[in-house]
Amino acid sequence: MSAQDRLTDALYGLGWGTVKKLPEPVAARLGRTIADAAWKQRGKGVQRLESNYARVVPDAGPERLAELSRAGMRSYLRYWMESFRLPAWSKERIQAGFEAKDLHHLTEGMAAGKGVILALPHLANWDLAGAWVTTKLGIPFTTVAERLKPETLYDRFVAYREGLGMEVLPHSGGTAFGTLARRLRDGGLVCLVADRDLSASGVEVDFFGDTARMPAGPALLAQQTGALLLPVTLWYDDSPVMRGRVHPPVQVPGSGTRAERTSVMTQALADAFATGIADHPEDWHMLQRLWLADLDPEKGRP
């Protein structure tokens, strides 16, 4: 392991070991302080966040974009402060920490026994939403995690999420899809963060007026297993309670090839994500390149 990897792992370990012991108001203030300091430095992540917001809010001038990126960094650090502290939260605190609109789409889908896929963008705190599902609703679920470097950091994230009641599969390795399909056929729940493609098989979608690539997995799983595909969007307000909405199901088209059906369904997911992101752009934690034109201006490809 390189010195940089050891430092990265140590910093995350410090976060989980120290921040979770802080009183909640102190952790919240610490998060805002770190966010403001990072925002003032205007590193690559902040610049990319601001560039992405410029696509989401195309009529925003420089001052508005600066306000959004500062609010975005505060939201991003709120996510981290909450995530570091989640393992120490009581069940009551988790249950009180999230409120969901139109939850009947999920509960009725689970009651039907055919499995449900929840697909989310990088909005607010998807880990808190997951912990709420396992704790408040009592529904276990399976998810997929990107393999991080160093390996010890990936192991920390897996242990953290498994401690919240999630089954975590590695994104790489080729076996995740089959396991997810089995869970769905057994009537289970699968949750996937699905606004950024991590493979070579993503689907091109129109997203805020330009082309991006999103994962095909949610649509393919729904077609193959008959599970219900539900977009979910999350957001913060000025309270300690995170908010969310379960959107209506994405239907499998009645005709077309598998690729054509997958394209239509992934576009429907992108449209639902765009609705939530447009309403709360500061809670979209996308500090990476997403649109094809940003990935490679000449070829429009990664």
C-alpha positions as CSV (number, residue, x, y, z in Angstrom):
1,M,0.0,0.0,0.0
2,S,1.4,3.4,-1.0
3,A,1.8,6.3,1.5
4,Q,-1.1,8.1,-0.1
5,D,-3.3,5.0,0.3
6,R,-2.3,4.6,3.9
7,L,-3.1,8.3,4.6
8,T,-6.5,8.1,2.9
9,D,-7.4,5.0,4.9
10,A,-6.2,6.6,8.1
11,L,-8.3,9.8,7.5
12,Y,-11.5,7.8,6.9
13,G,-10.7,5.7,9.9
14,L,-10.3,8.9,12.0
15,G,-13.7,10.1,10.7
16,W,-15.5,7.0,11.7
17,G,-13.7,6.7,15.0
18,T,-13.8,10.4,16.1
19,V,-16.7,12.2,14.4
20,K,-19.3,9.6,15.6
21,K,-18.4,10.5,19.2
22,L,-19.0,14.2,18.7
23,P,-22.4,15.8,19.8
24,E,-24.6,16.3,16.8
25,P,-24.5,20.1,16.7
26,V,-20.7,20.0,17.0
27,A,-20.4,17.6,14.1
28,A,-22.7,19.7,12.0
29,R,-20.6,22.8,12.7
30,L,-17.4,20.9,11.9
31,G,-18.9,19.8,8.6
32,R,-19.8,23.4,7.6
33,T,-16.4,24.6,8.5
34,I,-14.6,22.0,6.4
35,A,-17.0,22.6,3.5
36,D,-16.4,26.3,3.6
37,A,-12.7,25.9,3.7
38,A,-12.7,23.4,0.8
39,W,-15.0,25.7,-1.2
40,K,-12.7,28.7,-0.7
41,Q,-9.7,26.7,-2.0
42,R,-11.6,26.0,-5.2
43,G,-10.0,22.7,-5.9
44,K,-10.8,20.5,-8.9
45,G,-13.8,18.9,-7.1
46,V,-15.4,22.3,-6.3
47,Q,-14.8,23.5,-9.9
48,R,-16.3,20.3,-11.3
49,L,-19.3,20.6,-9.0
50,E,-19.8,24.2,-10.1
51,S,-19.5,23.2,-13.8
52,N,-22.1,20.5,-13.3
53,Y,-24.5,22.9,-11.6
54,A,-24.1,25.2,-14.6
55,R,-25.8,22.6,-16.7
56,V,-28.5,22.0,-14.1
57,V,-29.2,25.7,-13.7
58,P,-28.2,27.1,-17.1
59,D,-29.5,30.6,-16.4
60,A,-27.3,31.0,-13.3
61,G,-24.7,33.7,-13.4
62,P,-21.3,33.5,-11.6
63,E,-22.6,34.7,-8.3
64,R,-25.5,32.2,-8.3
65,L,-23.1,29.3,-9.2
66,A,-20.8,30.3,-6.4
67,E,-23.7,30.2,-4.0
68,L,-24.8,26.9,-5.3
69,S,-21.3,25.3,-5.1
70,R,-20.9,26.6,-1.5
71,A,-24.3,25.1,-0.5
72,G,-23.3,22.0,-2.4
73,M,-20.1,21.5,-0.5
74,R,-22.1,22.0,2.8
75,S,-24.6,19.4,1.7
76,Y,-21.8,17.1,0.7
77,L,-20.1,17.4,4.1
78,R,-23.4,17.0,5.9
79,Y,-23.6,13.6,4.1
80,W,-20.1,12.7,5.4
81,M,-20.8,13.9,8.9
82,E,-24.0,11.9,9.0
83,S,-22.4,8.9,7.5
84,F,-19.5,8.9,10.0
85,R,-22.1,9.1,12.8
86,L,-24.8,6.7,11.5
87,P,-23.2,3.6,13.1
88,A,-23.7,5.3,16.5
89,W,-27.2,6.5,15.9
90,S,-30.0,4.7,17.8
91,K,-32.8,3.1,15.9
92,E,-35.1,5.9,17.1
93,R,-32.7,8.5,15.7
94,I,-32.5,6.8,12.3
95,Q,-36.3,6.4,12.2
96,A,-36.8,10.1,12.9
97,G,-34.1,11.2,10.5
98,F,-36.0,10.6,7.2
99,E,-39.5,11.2,5.8
100,A,-40.6,9.8,2.5
101,K,-43.4,10.9,0.2
102,D,-45.4,8.4,-1.9
103,L,-43.9,5.5,0.1
104,H,-46.9,3.4,-1.0
105,H,-45.1,2.7,-4.3
106,L,-42.5,0.8,-2.3
107,T,-44.7,-0.9,0.2
108,E,-47.2,-2.1,-2.3
109,G,-44.5,-3.3,-4.6
110,M,-42.9,-5.3,-1.8
111,A,-46.3,-6.7,-0.9
112,A,-46.8,-8.0,-4.5
113,G,-43.8,-10.3,-3.9
114,K,-42.1,-9.8,-7.3
115,G,-39.2,-7.7,-6.0
116,V,-38.5,-4.0,-6.1
117,I,-35.5,-2.1,-7.5
118,L,-34.9,1.4,-6.0
119,A,-32.7,3.6,-8.2
120,L,-31.3,6.8,-6.8
121,P,-28.9,9.6,-8.0
122,H,-26.2,11.0,-5.7
123,L,-28.6,13.2,-3.8
124,A,-28.4,14.0,-0.1
125,N,-27.6,10.9,2.0
126,W,-28.6,7.6,0.3
127,D,-26.9,5.7,3.2
128,L,-29.3,7.3,5.7
129,A,-32.3,6.4,3.4
130,G,-31.1,2.8,3.3
131,A,-30.7,2.6,7.1
132,W,-34.2,4.0,7.4
133,V,-35.5,1.3,5.1
134,T,-33.9,-1.5,7.1
135,T,-34.8,0.1,10.5
136,K,-38.1,1.8,10.1
137,L,-39.6,-0.5,7.5
138,G,-37.7,-3.6,8.5
139,I,-36.9,-4.5,4.9
140,P,-33.4,-5.8,4.3
141,F,-31.9,-5.1,0.8
142,T,-28.9,-5.7,-1.4
143,T,-26.8,-3.0,-3.0
144,V,-23.6,-2.7,-5.0
145,A,-20.5,-0.7,-4.0
146,E,-17.7,0.6,-6.2
147,R,-14.3,-1.0,-5.4
148,L,-12.2,1.8,-3.8
149,K,-8.5,2.2,-3.4
150,P,-7.0,1.2,-1.1
151,E,-8.7,-2.1,-0.5
152,T,-8.8,-1.4,3.2
153,L,-11.0,1.6,2.5
154,Y,-13.4,-0.5,0.5
155,D,-13.5,-3.0,3.4
156,R,-14.4,-0.1,5.7
157,F,-17.3,1.0,3.5
158,V,-18.6,-2.6,3.2
159,A,-18.4,-3.1,7.0
160,Y,-20.1,0.3,7.6
161,R,-23.0,-0.5,5.2
162,E,-23.4,-4.1,6.4
163,G,-23.6,-2.7,9.9
164,L,-26.6,-0.7,8.8
165,G,-28.4,-3.8,7.6
166,M,-27.4,-3.8,3.9
167,E,-26.0,-6.7,1.9
168,V,-23.1,-5.2,-0.2
169,L,-21.8,-6.7,-3.4
170,P,-18.6,-5.5,-5.2
171,H,-19.3,-3.7,-8.5
172,S,-16.5,-5.4,-10.2
173,G,-16.1,-9.2,-10.6
174,G,-19.1,-9.9,-12.9
175,T,-21.2,-11.8,-10.3
176,A,-23.2,-8.9,-8.9
177,F,-25.9,-8.9,-11.6
178,G,-26.7,-12.6,-11.1
179,T,-26.9,-12.2,-7.3
180,L,-29.2,-9.2,-7.6
181,A,-31.5,-11.0,-10.0
182,R,-31.8,-13.9,-7.5
183,R,-32.7,-11.6,-4.7
184,L,-35.4,-10.0,-6.8
185,R,-36.8,-13.3,-7.9
186,D,-37.1,-14.2,-4.2
187,G,-39.2,-11.0,-3.7
188,G,-36.4,-9.0,-2.3
189,L,-35.4,-5.3,-2.4
190,V,-32.4,-4.0,-4.4
191,C,-31.1,-0.4,-4.1
192,L,-28.7,1.1,-6.7
193,V,-27.2,4.5,-7.1
194,A,-27.6,4.9,-10.8
195,D,-26.8,8.4,-12.1
196,R,-23.2,7.7,-13.1
197,D,-22.0,4.8,-15.2
198,L,-19.0,2.8,-13.9
199,S,-18.9,0.3,-16.7
200,A,-18.4,0.2,-20.5
201,S,-22.0,-0.8,-21.1
202,G,-23.9,2.3,-20.0
203,V,-26.9,3.8,-21.8
204,E,-26.8,7.2,-23.4
205,V,-29.5,9.5,-22.1
206,D,-30.5,13.1,-22.5
207,F,-29.8,14.8,-19.2
208,F,-30.4,18.5,-18.8
209,G,-30.1,19.0,-22.5
210,D,-26.9,17.1,-23.2
211,T,-25.8,13.4,-23.5
212,A,-24.7,11.5,-20.4
213,R,-24.2,7.8,-19.8
214,M,-26.1,6.0,-17.0
215,P,-25.9,2.3,-16.0
216,A,-28.2,-0.2,-17.7
217,G,-28.4,-2.5,-14.7
218,P,-31.7,-1.2,-13.2
219,A,-33.6,-1.5,-16.4
220,L,-32.1,-4.9,-17.3
221,L,-32.9,-6.3,-13.9
222,A,-36.5,-5.1,-14.1
223,Q,-36.9,-6.8,-17.6
224,Q,-35.2,-10.0,-16.6
225,T,-36.9,-10.5,-13.2
226,G,-40.3,-8.7,-13.5
227,A,-39.4,-6.6,-10.5
228,L,-40.8,-3.1,-10.1
229,L,-38.4,-0.3,-10.9
230,L,-38.9,2.8,-8.8
231,P,-36.8,6.1,-9.0
232,V,-36.1,7.8,-5.7
233,T,-34.9,11.3,-5.1
234,L,-33.7,12.8,-1.8
235,W,-33.1,16.3,-0.4
236,Y,-32.2,18.2,2.7
237,D,-34.0,21.2,4.1
238,D,-33.2,23.4,7.1
239,S,-34.2,20.7,9.6
240,P,-32.3,17.7,10.9
241,V,-34.7,15.5,8.9
242,M,-33.9,14.4,5.3
243,R,-36.7,14.3,2.9
244,G,-37.4,12.0,-0.1
245,R,-39.9,10.9,-2.7
246,V,-40.6,7.5,-4.3
247,H,-41.5,8.2,-7.9
248,P,-44.1,6.2,-9.9
249,P,-42.8,2.9,-11.4
250,V,-40.8,2.9,-14.6
251,Q,-42.7,0.6,-17.0
252,V,-41.2,-2.0,-19.2
253,P,-42.1,-1.1,-22.8
254,G,-44.4,-3.6,-24.5
255,S,-42.3,-3.8,-27.7
256,G,-38.8,-3.3,-29.0
257,T,-35.5,-5.1,-28.6
258,R,-34.0,-5.5,-25.2
259,A,-31.6,-2.7,-26.0
260,E,-34.4,-0.4,-27.1
261,R,-36.5,-1.2,-24.0
262,T,-33.4,-0.6,-21.8
263,S,-32.8,2.8,-23.5
264,V,-36.4,3.9,-22.9
265,M,-36.4,2.8,-19.3
266,T,-33.0,4.4,-18.5
267,Q,-34.2,7.6,-20.0
268,A,-37.2,7.5,-17.8
269,L,-34.9,7.1,-14.8
270,A,-32.8,10.0,-15.9
271,D,-35.9,12.2,-16.3
272,A,-37.0,11.4,-12.7
273,F,-33.5,12.1,-11.4
274,A,-33.5,15.4,-13.3
275,T,-36.7,16.4,-11.6
276,G,-35.3,15.9,-8.1
277,I,-31.9,17.4,-9.0
278,A,-33.5,20.5,-10.6
279,D,-35.6,21.0,-7.4
280,H,-32.6,20.7,-5.1
281,P,-29.4,21.1,-7.1
282,E,-27.3,21.9,-4.1
283,D,-27.9,18.4,-2.7
284,W,-26.5,16.6,-5.9
285,H,-23.0,15.5,-4.9
286,M,-21.6,15.1,-8.3
287,L,-17.9,16.1,-8.1
288,Q,-16.9,14.1,-11.1
289,R,-17.3,14.5,-14.9
290,L,-20.6,13.0,-16.1
291,W,-21.6,14.4,-19.5
292,L,-19.9,12.8,-22.5
293,A,-18.8,16.2,-23.8
294,D,-16.9,16.8,-20.5
295,L,-15.4,13.3,-20.4
296,D,-13.8,13.8,-23.9
297,P,-14.7,17.1,-25.7
298,E,-13.4,15.7,-29.0
299,K,-15.0,12.3,-29.1
300,G,-17.8,12.6,-26.5
301,R,-16.5,9.4,-25.0
302,P,-14.6,8.4,-21.8
